[in-house]
Amino acid sequence: MRIRFGAAGAALYIIALCLVASPRPSTGSGRPERVEGRAQSTYDQLLDLYVRDGFVYYRALKQDRAKFDTYVAALSTAAIDAAPRDERLAFWLNAYNALVLRTIIDHYPIAQRTAEYPPHSIRQIPGAFERLPHKVAGRTLTLDQIEQTVLLAFHDPRAYLALGRGAVGGGRLRSEAYTAARLETQLKEVAEECVSRPECVQIDRVADTLNVSAIFSWREKEFSAAYAEAAPPAFANRSSIERAVLALIQPKLLTTEREALAKNDFKVAFKPFDWTLNDLTGRGGR
């Protein structure tokens, strides 16, 4: 059972966190450590405290960032290459989402620099994804490099739906860390959540259109390779990415939605990605 904290309990919870010994980023012998145990537990606790339904109390996280910064520092020297596959994937998903959070709180409140993106968007931070370097597992990588090279090697496109990206249009940031023991269950839940979120999938019966997240078009090759062949035979005339999307979402569709798509005369449109900051500050929270 996960414990949820109201605003009144947050201060006591933070004090409790401070009493936990800080995890060490290295052994003292110069050899890198695995990010696990107390470090992983602290990150999990911080997500539980500051993340609600994919939105983040960024102001509060910035004001109480000592434990968070310790976790991010531990990522830089983590020894992960020889770990089992699920442990490595969980590590990189946590690292990506944590680095997005740090990028935002480093610049929060985010100043507006362009009218191309919403005010306070992570996209208002110059080079947030493509240029800012981060040290992770002994490597220097941008967020884009983690997504496009590191995660690519796992051949599981559900990972792309697990990336919060600091935006309303991203995957719903979970209030818990990814773990090797629960990774398959967590990724299954991520994929299922996609069907229920209008930012990810939306069926417009009036316009006879299946609107889906731009993430599917960004990672078309990966989704097609993983899911296209699993689509029902009735959709054989569809493109590979359309078949992949249909295969992924069909098991969780409502009966009426499934019946509407069964006619196979609908259009598929990729929704413009919503880069609005997933900020819970000032929304009736703390």
C-alpha positions in Angstrom: 0.0 0.0 0.0 1.4 3.4 -1.0 1.0 6.2 1.5 -0.2 9.5 0.2 0.5 12.7 2.1 -1.6 15.9 2.3 0.0 19.3 2.5 -0.2 19.2 6.4 1.9 16.0 6.5 4.4 17.0 3.9 6.7 18.9 6.4 6.9 16.0 8.8 7.6 13.7 5.9 10.4 15.9 4.6 11.9 15.9 8.1 11.8 12.1 8.1 13.5 12.0 4.8 16.3 14.1 6.1 17.0 11.6 8.9 17.7 8.9 6.3 21.5 8.5 5.7 22.5 9.9 2.3 23.4 7.2 -0.3 26.9 7.3 -1.5 27.6 7.8 -5.2 30.8 5.7 -4.9 32.4 3.1 -2.7 35.4 5.3 -1.8 37.6 3.0 -3.8 37.0 4.8 -7.1 34.7 2.0 -8.3 31.1 3.1 -9.2 28.1 1.8 -7.3 24.8 0.5 -8.5 22.0 3.0 -7.8 19.8 0.9 -5.6 18.8 0.5 -2.0 18.5 3.8 -0.1 19.2 6.0 -3.1 16.4 4.3 -5.1 14.1 4.4 -2.1 14.6 8.1 -1.6 13.8 8.8 -5.3 10.6 6.7 -4.9 9.6 8.6 -1.8 10.2 12.0 -3.5 8.0 11.0 -6.4 5.3 9.8 -4.0 5.5 13.1 -2.2 5.6 15.6 -5.2 3.9 13.8 -8.1 0.1 13.6 -8.4 -1.6 12.0 -11.4 1.4 12.9 -13.7 1.6 16.5 -12.4 4.5 17.8 -10.3 4.7 20.3 -7.4 7.8 21.8 -9.0 8.1 24.7 -6.6 8.0 22.5 -3.6 10.5 20.0 -5.1 12.9 22.9 -5.9 12.7 24.2 -2.3 13.4 20.7 -1.0 16.0 19.4 -3.5 18.9 18.2 -1.4 17.8 14.5 -1.4 16.8 14.7 -5.0 20.2 16.2 -6.0 21.9 13.4 -4.1 20.0 10.8 -6.2 20.8 12.6 -9.4 24.5 12.7 -8.4 24.5 9.0 -7.8 23.2 8.4 -11.3 26.5 9.8 -12.7 28.7 7.0 -11.5 26.2 4.2 -11.4 27.5 0.8 -12.6 24.7 -0.5 -14.7 26.1 -2.1 -17.8 26.4 -5.6 -16.4 23.1 -5.6 -14.6 20.1 -7.7 -15.8 18.0 -6.3 -18.7 15.0 -5.1 -16.6 17.2 -3.5 -14.0 19.0 -1.5 -16.8 15.8 -0.4 -18.4 14.3 0.6 -15.1 17.5 2.6 -14.3 17.4 4.5 -17.6 13.7 5.3 -17.3 14.2 6.7 -13.8 17.3 8.6 -15.0 15.6 10.2 -17.9 12.6 11.3 -15.8 14.8 12.5 -12.9 17.0 14.5 -15.3 13.9 16.2 -16.8 12.7 17.1 -13.3 16.2 18.5 -12.5 16.3 20.5 -15.7 12.9 22.1 -14.9 13.7 23.0 -11.3 17.1 24.4 -12.3 15.2 26.9 -14.3 11.9 27.2 -12.4 9.9 29.4 -12.8 10.8 29.0 -16.5 11.0 32.3 -18.3 9.3 32.7 -21.7 11.7 33.0 -24.6 9.6 32.1 -27.6 6.0 32.2 -28.7 6.4 28.8 -30.4 5.8 26.9 -27.1 3.5 27.5 -24.1 4.6 29.8 -21.3 6.8 28.1 -18.7 7.2 25.0 -21.0 10.4 23.0 -20.7 10.8 23.9 -24.3 11.4 27.5 -23.2 14.7 26.2 -21.8 17.3 26.4 -24.6 18.5 23.0 -25.6 16.7 21.2 -22.8 16.5 17.9 -24.8 19.1 18.2 -27.5 22.0 20.2 -26.0 22.2 20.1 -22.2 24.6 17.4 -21.1 24.1 15.0 -18.2 26.5 12.5 -16.6 24.8 9.1 -16.3 26.4 5.8 -15.7 29.9 7.1 -16.6 28.7 8.7 -19.8 27.8 12.2 -20.9 24.5 12.2 -22.7 21.6 14.6 -23.6 18.0 13.6 -23.0 17.6 13.1 -26.7 20.6 10.7 -26.8 19.1 8.7 -23.9 15.8 8.3 -25.8 17.2 7.8 -29.3 20.2 5.6 -28.5 20.1 4.0 -25.0 16.4 3.2 -24.8 16.4 2.1 -28.5 18.5 -0.9 -27.6 15.8 -2.4 -25.4 13.3 -2.8 -28.2 10.3 -2.0 -26.1 8.5 1.0 -27.4 6.4 1.2 -24.2 9.4 2.9 -22.7 8.7 6.0 -24.8 5.2 6.2 -23.3 6.9 6.0 -19.8 8.9 9.3 -20.4 7.2 12.2 -18.6 9.1 14.8 -20.7 7.9 17.5 -18.3 4.8 18.0 -20.4 1.1 17.4 -20.4 1.5 15.5 -23.7 4.1 13.1 -22.4 3.6 9.8 -20.6 1.9 10.2 -17.2 4.7 10.5 -14.8 4.2 7.9 -12.1 4.3 8.6 -8.4 6.8 5.8 -8.0 10.1 4.8 -9.4 10.5 2.0 -12.0 12.0 -1.2 -10.5 13.3 -4.4 -12.1 10.9 -6.5 -10.0 7.8 -4.7 -11.2 8.9 -3.4 -14.6 6.7 -5.5 -16.8 3.6 -4.7 -14.7 4.5 -1.0 -14.7 5.0 -0.9 -18.5 1.8 -2.8 -19.1 0.0 -0.2 -17.0 1.7 2.6 -18.9 0.4 1.2 -22.2 -3.1 0.7 -20.8 -3.2 4.2 -19.3 -2.5 5.6 -22.8 -5.9 4.4 -24.0 -7.7 6.2 -21.2 -5.8 9.5 -21.7 -7.1 12.0 -24.3 -3.5 13.3 -24.7 -2.6 9.8 -26.0 -5.6 8.3 -27.7 -9.0 10.0 -28.5 -11.7 8.6 -30.8 -13.8 11.3 -32.5 -16.9 9.6 -33.7 -18.3 12.7 -35.3 -15.3 13.2 -37.5 -14.7 9.5 -37.7 -11.0 10.0 -36.7 -8.7 8.2 -34.3 -6.4 10.9 -32.8 -3.2 9.5 -31.3 -0.2 11.0 -29.6 2.6 12.4 -31.8 4.9 10.0 -29.8 3.7 7.2 -32.1 4.9 9.1 -35.1 8.2 10.1 -33.5 9.0 6.5 -32.8 7.1 5.0 -35.8 9.8 2.4 -36.6 9.9 1.0 -33.1 6.2 0.8 -32.5 5.6 -0.8 -36.0 8.3 -3.4 -35.4 6.8 -4.4 -32.0 3.1 -4.3 -32.6 2.1 -4.1 -36.3 1.9 -7.9 -36.8 -0.4 -8.2 -33.8 -3.2 -6.1 -35.3 -6.5 -7.8 -36.2 -6.6 -9.1 -39.9 -9.4 -6.6 -40.6 -6.9 -3.8 -40.6 -4.4 -5.4 -43.0 -4.9 -2.5 -45.4 -3.6 0.0 -42.9 -0.1 1.3 -42.6 2.3 -0.4 -40.3 2.1 2.4 -37.7 -1.7 2.5 -37.8 -1.8 -1.3 -37.3 0.7 -1.0 -34.4 -1.4 1.7 -32.7 -4.6 -0.4 -33.2 -2.9 -3.6 -31.8 -1.7 -1.6 -28.8 -5.0 0.1 -27.9 -7.7 -2.5 -28.9 -7.5 -4.7 -25.7 -8.5 -1.7 -23.5 -11.1 -0.1 -25.8 -14.7 0.1 -24.7 -17.1 -2.1 -26.7 -18.7 1.0 -28.4 -15.2 2.2 -29.4 -14.2 -1.2 -30.7 -17.4 -1.3 -32.8 -16.8 2.1 -34.2 -13.3 1.2 -35.3 -14.4 -2.2 -36.7 -16.0 -0.4 -39.7 -12.4 0.5 -40.7 -13.4 3.7 -42.5 -11.9 6.0 -39.9 -8.9 8.3 -40.4 -5.8 8.3 -38.1 -4.4 11.6 -37.1 -1.4 12.4 -34.9 -2.2 15.0 -32.3 0.1 18.0 -31.9 2.2 17.4 -28.8 1.1 19.4 -25.8 4.3 21.0 -24.3 2.4 22.7 -21.5 4.4 22.2 -18.3 2.9 19.5 -16.1 3.0 21.8 -13.1 0.7 21.2 -10.2 1.9 24.3 -8.3 -1.0 26.8 -7.9 -3.7 24.3 -8.9 -5.2 24.0 -5.5 -2.3 22.1 -4.2 0.5 23.5 -2.0 
